[in-house]
């Protein structure tokens, strides 16, 4: 090696050594600064007692859920949805084989476990029937008739990103299910896919309100003029936060979303906790009649059931006014419904789960001979065929899901929905994150999810000996009780009804107030 080359090498080594020493010095200085900050601050005990090292607590806290999800949790341990449930949706959406080997990993003994009773002579494929069509609002000027069994629940443009709405709209059109707009109004992305739409009217009346925030008949007519808009849903409450209005953080209120909703951009979009112009059962029926008269289309309402004495008042008022005054449908949301942003006190503790509220409402409508008039839509954490089949057994006419379709789009349950940092681009308006969600690719997954859902619900129905899913009844399913023995849903809910009638105070509703 020549001398110039050796000199160059020596200088390079000196430079690297100097840079290394400098970086160590900078690092030591940074640690010293953090140390001084931590020991002198008084807000965080851990950082004060364990300066610098205590800061790792936040890192481990944030990444812990990801380690649990991928490394430590068993297939059926996680909440709100476990790996087995998510994987079924992922594979169904991709139209992959969803069969399993070597037996079920599901524990069949815990109380509340649902079991379907197979028939000794199940339905042959040649005897199977197409799912029956149902007409909602037959007396309306424009009733809605559909065979769709499993549909997309309310998620607004705002809570969802543009490509997510586009994929859901086009996917719904391809598989023949409907899509609920959520309370954020009607966007061009809802319309461009060609799907049947249910327009949701939230407590802030986004998309159909005047300058003062009141319901506008002119705006209702504009929305109803779209042929794709088949029905209107008046949202009284939703599963994640009964008693509180919708919450869309300001960092998700873009200029486009603000224009559609009629609110300032960049500010939190917080809806009232109820409709200020609906103060009684009479007001509710008057509002339903008004919207139906203006639009000519079916109108119903969505609610989480908690106190339920008001259901008697509702049914009695309908009978006094006549069956045409009834809502065309009722959407029952479960207390374990999902949302991007909700207070934990409401999400964890308020309202009844769908397992209790759905049979309660069905039985009440049957008691007043209104079940044929009012269709029932069940919502809340039903993303697999067994849950959908259970709801049909209990008496639901339709099932809707929000989070199931988010999984179909690729949601990984990162729990970032309210932070505008969703890594899959579904609930963020950050263009860098949205680019990963290509609507054209996800359309097939949305359609595949619905197709495989309907097929496997049909498999359960045929195993029970009926020709199609809507023929499922309560005696086709059983539920494991506290003593480890199962009981027919027929017997279970009959005993609950008898207990409620013997203890009317359990209704816990102040009818005059509610």
KOLLUMSE-817177 format. One record per atom (N, C-alpha, C): residue in three letters; y, z negated, x. Coordinates in steps of 0.05 Angstrom, whole numbers, plus 5000, padded with zeros to 4 digits. Each point is the difference from the previous one (the first is absolute). Example, Ala and Ser with C-alpha at 12.3 -4.5 7.8 and 13.67 -1.06 7.14 Angstrom:
BEGIN
Ala488648445264
Ala502450004982
Ala502450005018
Ser502150144993
Ser502449995016
Ser502249864985
***
This chain:
BEGIN
Unk497650005017
Unk502450004983
Unk502550005018
Unk501950174994
Unk502450025016
Unk501849764995
Unk501849955019
Unk501949774998
Unk501750024975
Unk501250244992
Unk501650014976
Unk498549924975
Unk497450084999
Unk498449924977
Unk499649704999
Unk499549885023
Unk499649715001
Unk502649864992
Unk502350105009
Unk502549884992
Unk500550014970
Unk499350234989
Unk500350034971
Unk498349804984
Unk497549975009
Unk498249814988
Unk501149725002
Unk501049935023
Unk501149735004
Unk502349944981
Unk501850214998
Unk502349964983
Unk499249974971
Unk498050164992
Unk499049994972
Unk498849724994
Unk498549905020
Unk498849734996
Unk502249794997
Unk502150035017
Unk502249814999
Unk501450014973
Unk500350254990
Unk501350034974
Unk498449874977
Unk497450055001
Unk498249894980
Unk500049695001
Unk499949905025
Unk500049715003
Unk502649884989
Unk502250145006
Unk502649904990
Unk500150014970
Unk499150224988
Unk500050034971
Unk498249784987
Unk497749955013
Unk498249804989
Unk501349725001
Unk501249945023
Unk501349745002
Unk502349974980
Unk501550234997
Unk502349994981
Unk499049964971
Unk497850144993
Unk498949974973
Unk499049714995
Unk498849895021
Unk499149724997
Unk502449824996
Unk502150055016
Unk502549844997
Unk501250024972
Unk500150254990
Unk501050044973
Unk498349854979
Unk497350025004
Unk498249874982
Unk500449705000
Unk500249895025
Unk500449715002
Unk502649924987
Unk502150165005
Unk502649944988
Unk499950004970
Unk498550204988
Unk499750034971
Unk498649764989
Unk497849925014
Unk498549764991
Unk501749755001
Unk501649985021
Unk501849765003
Unk502050004977
Unk501150234993
Unk502050014978
Unk498749924974
Unk497650114995
Unk498649934975
Unk499349715000
Unk499249895023
Unk499449715002
Unk502449844992
Unk502350065010
Unk502549854994
Unk500650024971
Unk499850254989
Unk500650044971
Unk498149834983
Unk497450005007
Unk498149864984
Unk500349705000
Unk500449895024
Unk500249715002
Unk502649894989
Unk502050174997
Unk502649904990
Unk500450054970
Unk498550204989
Unk500250054971
Unk498649774985
Unk500849964975
Unk499049784983
Unk498650094975
Unk499850264995
Unk498950104974
Unk497050025000
Unk498850065023
Unk497150055002
Unk498649795018
Unk498449834988
Unk498849785015
Unk498150105021
Unk498350204993
Unk498050105019
Unk501450125025
Unk502150154996
Unk501450125023
Unk501449795016
Unk500949794988
Unk501449785014
Unk498049845017
Unk497749954989
Unk498049855014
Unk498450165020
Unk499750264994
Unk498450185017
Unk501750255006
Unk502149975016
Unk501850235005
Unk498650245011
Unk500850234992
Unk499050265007
Unk497250054989
Unk498149825008
Unk497250034990
Unk499949994970
Unk501749834988
Unk500049974971
Unk500750254985
Unk501350195014
Unk500850254987
Unk497650174994
Unk497849975014
Unk497650154995
Unk498849944973
Unk500749774989
Unk499149934973
Unk500650214980
Unk502550115001
Unk500850204981
Unk498450265003
Unk499550075026
Unk498450245005
Unk497249974989
Unk498749775006
Unk497349964990
Unk499949984969
Unk502149884989
Unk500149974971
Unk500250284987
Unk501550185012
Unk500450264989
Unk497550185004
Unk498749975023
Unk497750175005
Unk497449894990
Unk500049744992
Unk497649874992
Unk498650144977
Unk501650094980
Unk498750134977
Unk498650255007
Unk501050145021
Unk498650255009
Unk497449935014
Unk500049795016
Unk497549925014
Unk497949914979
Unk501049844980
Unk498149914979
Unk498850244985
Unk501750204994
Unk499150234985
Unk497950165014
Unk500450055026
Unk498350185015
Unk497849875016
Unk500349755007
Unk498149875018
Unk498549774989
Unk501249844982
Unk498849754993
Unk499149984971
Unk501450144981
Unk499349974972
Unk497450154993
Unk498349884984
Unk497650134990
Unk500850214979
Unk498150174992
Unk500550224982
Unk501249914973
Unk499349764991
Unk500949914973
Unk501649755001
Unk501449955022
Unk501649755003
Unk503050034995
Unk501150235006
Unk502950025001
Unk501349994972
Unk502549945000
Unk501750014976
Unk502550165007
Unk501350134980
Unk499150024972
Unk497750204996
Unk499550185019
Unk497750184997
Unk498349995025
Unk497449974997
Unk498349975024
Unk499250285011
Unk498749995023
Unk499350255013
Unk498150174984
Unk498249884986
Unk498050154984
Unk501550154977
Unk501949874988
Unk501550144978
Unk501750225012
Unk501449955022
Unk501650215012
Unk498450245009
Unk497749935012
Unk498350225011
Unk498950174977
Unk499449884977
Unk499150164977
Unk502250204992
Unk502449904998
Unk502250184993
Unk500550225021
Unk500049925025
Unk500450205022
Unk497950234998
Unk497549924996
Unk497850205000
Unk500150164974
Unk500749874978
Unk500250154975
Unk502350215002
Unk502249915012
Unk502350185002
Unk499450245018
Unk498449955021
Unk499250225018
Unk497650164990
Unk499049914977
Unk497650134988
Unk497649995018
Unk499749775013
Unk497749955018
Unk497849854985
Unk497650005011
Unk497849854988
Unk500749704999
Unk499649884976
Unk500649724997
Unk497649834995
Unk497650105007
Unk497649844996
Unk499749805023
Unk498449784995
Unk499649795020
Unk497049975004
Unk499349875022
Unk497249955007
Unk499449715003
Unk497549924996
Unk498949745007
Unk501049784982
Unk501050064977
Unk500849794981
Unk503049935000
Unk500849874978
Unk502949944997
Unk500849775017
Unk502550015011
Unk501249785014
Unk501649824982
Unk500050074974
Unk501549854980
Unk498449754991
Unk501349775001
Unk498749764990
Unk500050004970
Unk497649994988
Unk499850024971
Unk500049734985
Unk500349785015
Unk499849744987
Unk502649864994
Unk502350065012
Unk502449854993
Unk500850034971
Unk501149784987
Unk501050034973
Unk502150214998
Unk499950164978
Unk501950214997
Unk499050275008
Unk497750015014
Unk498850255008
Unk499150164976
Unk500850264999
Unk499250174977
Unk497550155007
Unk498250014981
Unk497550155003
Unk499750184975
Unk499250255005
Unk499550184977
Unk497050014994
Unk499450034975
Unk497249984991
Unk498950294997
Unk498150065017
Unk498950274999
Unk498150034976
Unk499950244989
Unk498350064977
Unk497350105010
Unk497849934987
Unk497350095009
Unk499850304998
Unk501650134983
Unk500050294997
Unk502850115004
Unk500950015025
Unk502850095005
Unk500550284990
Unk502550074998
Unk500850264990
Unk499450225020
Unk498650204991
Unk499450235017
Unk502650175004
Unk500050145022
Unk502350175005
Unk500450214979
Unk497850094988
Unk500350204978
Unk501149884975
Unk499849744997
Unk501149864976
Unk502849895003
Unk501050005025
Unk502649895005
Unk502150174986
Unk502249864992
Unk502150134985
Unk502649995016
Unk501850194995
Unk502650005012
Unk501649764990
Unk501749895017
Unk501649784992
Unk501750084976
Unk500149824980
Unk501450064975
Unk503050025004
Unk501250184986
Unk503050015000
Unk501149794981
Unk502349895008
Unk501449804984
Unk502850104995
Unk501049974975
Unk502750074993
Unk501749754998
Unk502149995015
Unk501949775000
Unk502450084983
Unk500749844981
Unk502450064983
Unk499550234982
Unk497950004983
Unk499350234984
Unk502250074979
Unk501749804993
Unk502150054981
Unk502650105012
Unk500150015027
Unk502450105014
Unk500350304996
Unk502550095004
Unk500450295000
Unk498450145022
Unk499749865023
Unk498650125022
Unk497949795010
Unk497849974986
Unk497949815009
Unk498850095026
Unk498749825014
Unk498850065026
Unk497049974998
Unk498550225004
Unk497149994999
Unk498950055029
Unk498249835009
Unk499050035027
Unk497149895001
Unk498550115018
Unk497349905007
Unk500149815025
Unk502349995012
Unk500249855025
Unk499349714997
Unk498349905017
Unk499149734999
Unk501449825020
Unk500550105023
Unk501149845023
Unk502650145009
Unk502249855000
Unk502650125005
Unk501749845020
Unk502250125007
Unk501849885021
Unk502049824986
Unk500049755008
Unk501749794989
Unk502950045011
Unk501849844989
Unk502850025006
Unk500849935028
Unk500950195016
Unk501149965026
Unk502450185003
Unk502349895004
Unk502550164999
Unk500550155026
Unk501650224997
Unk501050135024
Unk502249815011
Unk499449895022
Unk501749785011
Unk498049805011
Unk498349904983
Unk497849845010
Unk498150185016
Unk499650254991
Unk498450205014
Unk501950205014
Unk499050125020
Unk501450215015
Unk499950274985
Unk501750185009
Unk500050274988
Unk497250135003
Unk498850025025
Unk497550135002
Unk497849874984
Unk500149734996
Unk498049864984
Unk500250084971
Unk502450024990
Unk500450084972
Unk499150294996
Unk500650175019
Unk499250284999
Unk497050034999
Unk498649855018
Unk497150015001
Unk498749904974
Unk501149784990
Unk498949894975
Unk500450184976
Unk502350124999
Unk500650184977
Unk498250245001
Unk499850135023
Unk498350245002
Unk497049924996
Unk499249785011
Unk497249914998
Unk499349944971
Unk501949874986
Unk499549934971
Unk499750264984
Unk501750195006
Unk499850264985
Unk497350135005
Unk499149985025
Unk497550145007
Unk497649874986
Unk500049744997
Unk497649874988
Unk500449934971
Unk502450054988
Unk500449974972
Unk500649724991
Unk500949825018
Unk500849744991
Unk503149994998
Unk501049784988
Unk502949984998
Unk501149825023
Unk502650025004
Unk501449855020
Unk502349854987
Unk500249745004
Unk502349844990
Unk502250005021
Unk502450054992
Unk502350035019
Unk500849745012
Unk499249774988
Unk501249755008
Unk502949984990
Unk501349785005
Unk502649954988
Unk502450135014
Unk499450165021
Unk502250125016
Unk501250264990
Unk499250094976
Unk501050254989
Unk498350245007
Unk500850234990
Unk498550255003
Unk501250165023
Unk498450055020
Unk500950165023
Unk498850284998
Unk501150195016
Unk499050275001
Unk497250005012
Unk499449795016
Unk497449995013
Unk497849934980
Unk500749844980
Unk498149954978
Unk499350264985
Unk502050174996
Unk499750244983
Unk498750235015
Unk500550025026
Unk499250245014
Unk496950035002
Unk498549784998
Unk497150025001
Unk498750114975
Unk501449984978
Unk499050104974
Unk498349804985
Unk499949755008
Unk498349804986
Unk501249914974
Unk498349904981
Unk501049864977
Unk501249745009
Unk502349934988
Unk501549775009
Unk500549804978
Unk499949755007
Unk500849784982
Unk502649895012
Unk502250024985
Unk502649915010
Unk500349704994
Unk500249845021
Unk500349714996
Unk503049934998
Unk500649844980
Unk502749894996
Unk500049715008
Unk501149945024
Unk500149725009
Unk502349864988
Unk500449755008
Unk502149834989
Unk502850105007
Unk500250155023
Unk502650115008
Unk500550274987
Unk497950114988
Unk500150264986
Unk500950235018
Unk499149995025
Unk500650215019
Unk499250274989
Unk501850205003
Unk499450274991
Unk500650064971
Unk500349794984
Unk500750054972
Unk502249804991
Unk501749935018
Unk502249814992
Unk502750135003
Unk501949894985
Unk502750105002
Unk501549865022
Unk502650055002
Unk501649885022
Unk500049704999
Unk499649884977
Unk500049714998
Unk497249885003
Unk498150165004
Unk497249905003
Unk498549974974
Unk501150104978
Unk498649994975
Unk498350254996
Unk498049984983
Unk498250224994
Unk501650234987
Unk499750245010
Unk501550234991
Unk498150194985
Unk500650064975
Unk498450194985
Unk500250285012
Unk502350075010
Unk500350265013
Unk498250035024
Unk499949795016
Unk498350015024
Unk497150004992
Unk499349864979
Unk497250014990
Unk499250284992
Unk501850144987
Unk499450284991
Unk499750185025
Unk501649955020
Unk499850165025
Unk497349975013
Unk499049755001
Unk497449955012
Unk497850124982
Unk500249954974
Unk498050104981
Unk499850304999
Unk502250135008
Unk500050304999
Unk498050125020
Unk499249845020
Unk498050105019
Unk497349984986
Unk498750224998
Unk497450024987
Unk497949825013
Unk500349965027
Unk498149845014
Unk500149704993
Unk502349914990
Unk500249724992
Unk498749974973
Unk497749865000
Unk498449984976
Unk500449754984
Unk500849785014
Unk500349744987
Unk502249845013
Unk500949794986
Unk502049825011
Unk498849714999
Unk500349865023
Unk498949735002
Unk502349815005
Unk500449814982
Unk502149805003
Unk498849765015
Unk501049965024
Unk498849785017
Unk501449744994
Unk498449814989
Unk501049734995
Unk499549835025
Unk497750035013
Unk499449845024
Unk497850155015
Unk499749925026
Unk497950125017
Unk498549795015
Unk497650075009
Unk498149805009
Unk500949845024
Unk501450115019
Unk500749855024
Unk502149794995
Unk501750054980
Unk502249814996
Unk500849984970
Unk498349894983
Unk500749974972
Unk502549824999
Unk501950094983
Unk502549844997
Unk502150075020
Unk499550205018
Unk502150085018
Unk500050315001
Unk502450115003
Unk500250294999
Unk499150135026
Unk500150265001
Unk499250155023
Unk501949945024
Unk498850025024
Unk501549955025
Unk499650235019
Unk502150155006
Unk499850205021
Unk502149935021
Unk499149925024
Unk501949925021
Unk501950225007
Unk502549925008
Unk502150195005
Unk499350205021
Unk498349935020
Unk499450195021
Unk498250234990
Unk499149984975
Unk498450214988
Unk501650164979
Unk502549914995
Unk501650144980
Unk501650225014
Unk498850235003
Unk501450235012
Unk502050124981
Unk501650195010
Unk502050134983
Unk498750144976
Unk497750135005
Unk498650144979
Unk498949814979
Unk498849785009
Unk498949814981
Unk502349874984
Unk502249945014
Unk502349884986
Unk501150184979
Unk500050265005
Unk501150194981
Unk498250024975
Unk497349995004
Unk498150014978
Unk500349754983
Unk500349775013
Unk500149754985
Unk502849944989
Unk502050125012
Unk502849944991
Unk501049745012
Unk499449945025
Unk500849765014
Unk501150075027
Unk501449815014
Unk501150055027
Unk497750025020
Unk500450185019
Unk498050045022
Unk500249765019
Unk497749935011
Unk499949795020
Unk500049724990
Unk500349964974
Unk500149734988
Unk497349944986
Unk499249755000
Unk497649924987
Unk500150084971
Unk497850124991
Unk499750084971
Unk498449794986
Unk501349824986
Unk498749784987
Unk500450024970
Unk497950044985
Unk500250034971
Unk500149724987
Unk501249994976
Unk500049744985
Unk497149914995
Unk499749744995
Unk497349904996
Unk498950074972
Unk501750114983
Unk499050104974
Unk502150194989
Unk499250144979
Unk501950184986
Unk502149834985
Unk502550035008
Unk502149834987
Unk500450064971
Unk499150244991
Unk500450074972
Unk497449964983
Unk498149875012
Unk497549934985
Unk499649705001
Unk500649874977
Unk499949714999
Unk497949894982
Unk498550174987
Unk498049914981
Unk497950224995
Unk497949934985
Unk498050204993
Unk501350224983
Unk501849924982
Unk501350204983
Unk501650205018
Unk501449895020
Unk501650175018
Unk498150195015
Unk497749905009
Unk498150175015
Unk499150234983
Unk499249954975
Unk499150214982
Unk502250194994
Unk502549904997
Unk502350174994
Unk500550195024
Unk499749895025
Unk500550175023
Unk497850215003
Unk497549934994
Unk497950195001
Unk500550234980
Unk500849924976
Unk500650204980
Unk502350185008
Unk502049885012
Unk502350165009
Unk499250215020
Unk498649925021
Unk499150185021
Unk498250224989
Unk498249924982
Unk498250204988
Unk501450204982
Unk502049904986
Unk501650184982
Unk501650205017
Unk501349905021
Unk501750175017
Unk498350205015
Unk497749925011
Unk498550185017
Unk497850164986
Unk499049894977
Unk497850134986
Unk497349965013
Unk499949825020
Unk497549975015
Unk499049714998
Unk497449965007
Unk498949734997
Unk501549805018
Unk500249754990
Unk501449795014
Unk498349754999
Unk499749865022
Unk498649745001
Unk501449825018
Unk498849775005
Unk501249815019
Unk498049895019
Unk501049915023
Unk498349885021
Unk500749715003
Unk498049825002
Unk500549725003
Unk497849865013
Unk500649795015
Unk498149815009
Unk499749784978
Unk497649934994
Unk499549804980
Unk500049725013
Unk501649824990
Unk500049725008
Unk499749844975
Unk502349914989
Unk500049904973
Unk499250224981
Unk498349944980
Unk499050214983
Unk500349964970
Unk501449784992
Unk500549974972
Unk501750224988
Unk501750125017
Unk501750214991
Unk498550254991
Unk497550035008
Unk498450224992
Unk499449994970
Unk499649754989
Unk499749974971
Unk502550094985
Unk502349925011
Unk502550074987
Unk500450315001
Unk499350125023
Unk500250295002
Unk498250144979
Unk497549914998
Unk498250134981
Unk500949954971
Unk500949774994
Unk501049944973
Unk502450174993
Unk501850035020
Unk502450174995
Unk499350294996
Unk498050105015
Unk499150274996
Unk498850044972
Unk498449814992
Unk498750024974
Unk502149994978
Unk502249845004
Unk502149994980
Unk501650264998
Unk500450135023
Unk501650245001
Unk498350254994
Unk497449985006
Unk498350234997
Unk498950105026
Unk497750125001
Unk498750085025
Unk501750205017
Unk501750164987
Unk501650195015
Unk502049865018
Unk500649754994
Unk501949855017
Unk498849905026
Unk497450015002
Unk498649895023
Unk500550165025
Unk499949865023
Unk500050165025
Unk497650185001
Unk500350235012
Unk497750195002
Unk498049915020
Unk500849845019
Unk498249895020
Unk501149745011
Unk498349845011
Unk500849765015
Unk498650015027
Unk501649985022
Unk498949985027
Unk499949715008
Unk497649905005
Unk499749725008
Unk499749995030
Unk501949875013
Unk499949985029
Unk498949725008
Unk498549995021
Unk498749765009
Unk501949835017
Unk499749745000
Unk501749835017
Unk499550055029
Unk497850135008
Unk499650065028
Unk500850295006
Unk501950114984
Unk501050265006
Unk501550015026
Unk500450245010
Unk501250035026
Unk502950084999
Unk501449965022
Unk502850085002
Unk500849995029
Unk502150155006
Unk501050005027
Unk501649755006
Unk501349884981
Unk501749775004
Unk499949824976
Unk499149755003
Unk499949814978
Unk500049725011
Unk501249814986
Unk499949725009
Unk497149904998
Unk499149865021
Unk497349905001
Unk499449814976
Unk502049854992
Unk499649814978
Unk499250144974
Unk500950254996
Unk499250154977
Unk497550165005
Unk499850125024
Unk497650165006
Unk497549845000
Unk500149755009
Unk497749835002
Unk499349844975
Unk502049944984
Unk499649794979
Unk500750084971
Unk501350224996
Unk501150064974
Unk498350214985
Unk499449944975
Unk498650194983
Unk497049985001
Unk498750144981
Unk497050004998
Unk498850245014
Unk497849975014
Unk498650235011
Unk498950184978
Unk499450255007
Unk499150194980
Unk497349924988
Unk498449855015
Unk497449914990
Unk500349824975
Unk502349874998
Unk500449834976
Unk501950144980
Unk502050135009
Unk502050114982
Unk499050254985
Unk498450175013
Unk499150254986
Unk498349934975
Unk497949845003
Unk498549944975
Unk501649854980
Unk501949845009
Unk501749854981
Unk501650194982
Unk501350205013
Unk501650194985
Unk498350184982
Unk497750095011
Unk498250174984
Unk499149854975
Unk499249755003
Unk499149844977
Unk502249954980
Unk502449965010
Unk502349964982
Unk500650254983
Unk499950235013
Unk500450254985
Unk497850054980
Unk497549945008
Unk497850024981
Unk500349814976
Unk500949765006
Unk500449804978
Unk502050104979
Unk502150155009
Unk502050094981
Unk499550294992
Unk497650115007
Unk499350284993
Unk502050205011
Unk500949965024
Unk501950185013
Unk498950155024
Unk497649945007
Unk498950125025
Unk499950314998
Unk499350114977
Unk499950294998
Unk502850125002
Unk502049854992
Unk502850115000
Unk501249985028
Unk499549785014
Unk501349945026
Unk497950045022
Unk500550195018
Unk498250045022
Unk500749805022
Unk497949925015
Unk500449795021
Unk499450125027
Unk501949965018
Unk499850095028
Unk499849755017
Unk497949995017
Unk499649775017
Unk500950065029
Unk501449815011
Unk501150045027
Unk499549745016
Unk499650035026
Unk499849775017
Unk497649975017
Unk500150095025
Unk498049965021
Unk497350124992
Unk500050224985
Unk497550134993
Unk499850275015
Unk498750005023
Unk500150235017
Unk497250125005
Unk497949874990
Unk497350095003
Unk498750054973
Unk497850154999
Unk498750074974
Unk499249754984
Unk498949795013
Unk499149774985
Unk502349874985
Unk502349985012
Unk502349874987
Unk501050174976
Unk500050265004
Unk500850184978
Unk498049984977
Unk497450005007
Unk498049994979
Unk500149734985
Unk500649795014
Unk500449744987
Unk502350014979
Unk502250125008
Unk502350024981
Unk499250174976
Unk498550215003
Unk499150164978
Unk498149844982
Unk498349845012
Unk498249834984
Unk501649814983
Unk502149895011
Unk501649804985
Unk501550134977
Unk500850255003
Unk501350144978
Unk502550165008
Unk500550035026
Unk502350175008
Unk499550294994
Unk502150144993
Unk499850294996
Unk500550165026
Unk501749895017
Unk500750135025
Unk500349795022
Unk499750085024
Unk500449825023
Unk502050145019
Unk501949855010
Unk501950105020
Unk499949835025
Unk500650135022
Unk500049865026
Unk502350105017
Unk501249825015
Unk502050075019
Unk498949995029
Unk499049775007
Unk499149965028
Unk497550175006
Unk498450064980
Unk497750185005
Unk500950275010
Unk502150104987
Unk501150265008
Unk501549995027
Unk501149765006
Unk501249975027
Unk497850025021
Unk497749874995
Unk497850035019
Unk499150295002
Unk500050144978
Unk499250295000
Unk501950165018
Unk502549915001
Unk502050145017
Unk499849925029
Unk498449795006
Unk499649915027
Unk501149735007
Unk500849844980
Unk501049735005
Unk497849845015
Unk500949845020
Unk498149845015
Unk500449704995
Unk501549934979
Unk500549734993
Unk501449855023
Unk502150135011
Unk501549885022
Unk502049794990
Unk500449984974
Unk501749804987
Unk502950045010
Unk500950255003
Unk502750065009
Unk501750134977
Unk499049994976
Unk501250164978
Unk503049944996
Unk500849755004
Unk502849924994
Unk501850025024
Unk499050105023
Unk501649995024
Unk500950285010
Unk499350214985
Unk500750275008
Unk498850085027
Unk497749875006
Unk498750055026
Unk497050084995
Unk499450094976
Unk497250074994
Unk498950205021
Unk497949935014
Unk499050185021
Unk498850264990
Unk499350014974
Unk498750244990
Unk502050184984
Unk502549925000
Unk502050174987
Unk500149994970
Unk498549824987
Unk499849994971
Unk502349864987
Unk500949775013
Unk502149844987
Unk502449985018
Unk500550205017
Unk502349995017
Unk501750254996
Unk502649975006
Unk501850235000
Unk500950075028
Unk498649915019
Unk500550075028
Unk498750275006
Unk501550215005
Unk498950275004
Unk497850005022
Unk500349845021
Unk498150005022
Unk497249904990
Unk500149824981
Unk497449894989
Unk499050184978
Unk501850124985
Unk499250174978
Unk498550265009
Unk500750085025
Unk498850265009
Unk497049995003
Unk498949755001
Unk497149985002
Unk498650054973
Unk501549994978
Unk498850044974
Unk500750294991
Unk498050175002
Unk500450284992
Unk499050044972
Unk501850054980
Unk499250014972
Unk497850204995
Unk500150235012
Unk498050204995
Unk497149915006
Unk499749835021
Unk497449905007
Unk499149774981
Unk501949844991
Unk499449764984
Unk499450074971
Unk500950244991
Unk499550084973
Unk497050004994
Unk498450105019
Unk497150024996
Unk498849724999
Unk501249815014
Unk498949735000
Unk500649864973
Unk502350044989
Unk500749884974
Unk498150114979
Unk499650265000
Unk498250134981
Unk497149915004
Unk499249975026
Unk497349925006
Unk499549714991
Unk501949835003
Unk499849734991
Unk499449984970
Unk501650154984
Unk499650004971
Unk497350124993
Unk499450225012
Unk497450134994
Unk497749825005
Unk499949875023
Unk497749825006
Unk500149744984
Unk502449914993
Unk500249764983
Unk498750064973
Unk500850224988
Unk499050074973
Unk497050055001
Unk499150135022
Unk497150055003
Unk498449745001
Unk500949815017
Unk498449765004
Unk500249814976
Unk502350004986
Unk500149854975
Unk498050124980
Unk499850265001
Unk498050144983
Unk497149925008
Unk499549965026
Unk497449925009
Unk499349724989
Unk501949825000
Unk499649734988
Unk499550034970
Unk501650174986
Unk499650034972
Unk497350114993
Unk499150205015
Unk497450134994
Unk497849805006
Unk500349835021
Unk498049805005
Unk499849794978
Unk502249964986
Unk500049824977
Unk499050134975
Unk499550265001
Unk498850144977
Unk501950134981
Unk502650035008
Unk501950134982
Unk500650285011
Unk501150174984
Unk500450285008
Unk502550045017
Unk502049834996
Unk502550035016
Unk501449735002
Unk501949995019
Unk501149745008
Unk501349854977
Unk501450144982
Unk501449864979
Unk498249894978
Unk497450055003
Unk498149874981
Unk499049735010
Unk500949925024
Unk499249735010
Unk501249784982
Unk498349794995
Unk500849784984
Unk499549745015
Unk500949784988
Unk499849745014
Unk497149925005
Unk498250084983
Unk497249915005
Unk498750165023
Unk501450195011
Unk499050155023
Unk500549855027
Unk501549784999
Unk500749865024
Unk499649704996
Unk499449865022
Unk499749715000
Unk501749895022
Unk500549744999
Unk501649875020
Unk498749745008
Unk499849945026
Unk498849765010
Unk501749764994
Unk498849794989
Unk501449764992
Unk499749785021
Unk501249774994
Unk500049785019
Unk497149905007
Unk498250024981
Unk497349905005
Unk498250205014
Unk501250235008
Unk498550205015
Unk498650204982
Unk500049964974
Unk498850184981
Unk502150194989
Unk499250254994
Unk502050194989
Unk500149984970
Unk502350094989
Unk500450004971
Unk501250274992
Unk499250104977
Unk501150254990
Unk503049974995
Unk501550225007
Unk502849994994
Unk500549954970
Unk498350114983
Unk500149954972
Unk500149704994
Unk498149855011
Unk499849724995
Unk502249845014
Unk500750095024
Unk502149865015
Unk502750004985
Unk500850244992
Unk502650024987
Unk500049904971
Unk497750004987
Unk499849894973
Unk500449705002
Unk498849875021
Unk500449715003
Unk502949935007
Unk501350175016
Unk502849955007
Unk501750034976
Unk499550194982
Unk501650044976
Unk499749764982
Unk497549914997
Unk499549764983
Unk501549765010
Unk499949965027
Unk501449775012
Unk503050024995
Unk501150245003
Unk502950044996
Unk500849944971
Unk498350084981
Unk500749954972
Unk499849714993
Unk498249855014
Unk499749724996
Unk502349845013
Unk501250135020
Unk502149875016
Unk502550185000
Unk501350034978
Unk502350194999
Unk502249935019
Unk500249755008
Unk502249935019
Unk499650145027
Unk497650095006
Unk499550145025
Unk501550265003
Unk501150094977
Unk501550265002
Unk502549975016
Unk501049765002
Unk502349935018
Unk502450184996
Unk500450104976
Unk502450174996
Unk501749884979
Unk502649985006
Unk501949924980
Unk500850264985
Unk498950044977
Unk500450264986
Unk502950054993
Unk501449784992
Unk502850044993
Unk501750095023
Unk499249905024
Unk501650075024
Unk499150265012
Unk497350064999
Unk499050245014
Unk499750234981
***
